[in-house]
Amino acid sequence: MHVFAKLVDVSPDGRAAMLLRGQSSVKTPGDGAQTVELYLGHTGYRVEDGHRLRLQIASIYFPLYVDLPCHG
């Protein structure tokens, strides 16, 4: 399984600009919750008045990342 995350700046009018993104692979999920570490990189960014930061988490990132099945 894969985990993808994006940190996004959302302006008051709803426009969104991606600031950072990262991904990680997770071994077969167990029966319970798992902790996953994602490296998003470093940045220096000033959040303007009225803007919000949004963290988007997903298990798919199409079309930038396509996980094709392996055929043995």
C-alpha positions as CSV (number, residue, x, y, z in Angstrom):
1,M,0.0,0.0,0.0
2,H,1.2,3.5,-0.7
3,V,0.5,6.7,1.3
4,F,0.7,10.2,-0.4
5,A,0.5,13.5,1.3
6,K,0.4,17.1,0.0
7,L,0.6,20.3,2.0
8,V,-1.5,23.0,0.3
9,D,-2.0,26.7,0.8
10,V,-5.7,27.6,0.5
11,S,-6.6,31.2,-0.2
12,P,-9.8,32.8,1.1
13,D,-11.4,32.6,-2.4
14,G,-10.8,28.8,-2.5
15,R,-7.8,28.7,-4.8
16,A,-5.2,26.1,-3.7
17,A,-1.5,26.0,-4.3
18,M,0.6,22.9,-3.5
19,L,3.6,23.6,-1.3
20,L,5.1,20.2,-0.7
21,R,4.4,16.6,-1.4
22,G,5.7,13.2,-0.2
23,Q,5.0,9.5,-0.4
24,S,5.8,6.3,1.4
25,S,5.2,2.6,1.0
26,V,3.6,0.7,3.8
27,K,4.0,-3.0,4.2
28,T,0.9,-5.1,4.2
29,P,-1.6,-3.4,6.6
30,G,-2.2,-5.2,9.8
31,D,-5.3,-5.4,11.9
32,G,-4.7,-2.1,13.7
33,A,-3.5,1.4,13.0
34,Q,0.1,2.0,11.8
35,T,2.3,5.0,12.1
36,V,3.7,6.2,8.7
37,E,6.5,8.7,8.3
38,L,6.4,10.9,5.2
39,Y,9.2,13.2,4.2
40,L,7.8,16.3,2.6
41,G,11.1,18.2,2.3
42,H,12.0,21.6,3.6
43,T,10.5,25.0,2.8
44,G,10.3,28.5,4.0
45,Y,6.9,29.9,3.4
46,R,4.8,32.7,4.8
47,V,1.1,32.0,5.2
48,E,-0.8,35.2,4.2
49,D,-3.6,36.5,6.4
50,G,-6.9,34.7,5.7
51,H,-5.1,31.7,4.1
52,R,-5.2,28.2,5.5
53,L,-2.9,25.2,5.3
54,R,-4.5,21.9,4.2
55,L,-2.9,18.5,4.6
56,Q,-4.2,16.1,1.9
57,I,-3.6,12.3,2.5
58,A,-4.5,9.7,-0.1
59,S,-3.6,6.1,-1.0
60,I,-3.5,6.9,-4.7
61,Y,-1.9,9.7,-6.7
62,F,-3.1,9.2,-10.3
63,P,-1.9,10.1,-12.9
64,L,1.5,11.1,-11.4
65,Y,2.0,7.7,-9.8
66,V,0.5,4.6,-11.3
67,D,1.1,1.3,-9.4
68,L,1.0,-1.3,-12.1
69,P,0.5,-4.9,-11.0
70,C,3.5,-7.3,-11.5
71,H,2.9,-10.3,-13.7
72,G,5.1,-13.2,-12.8
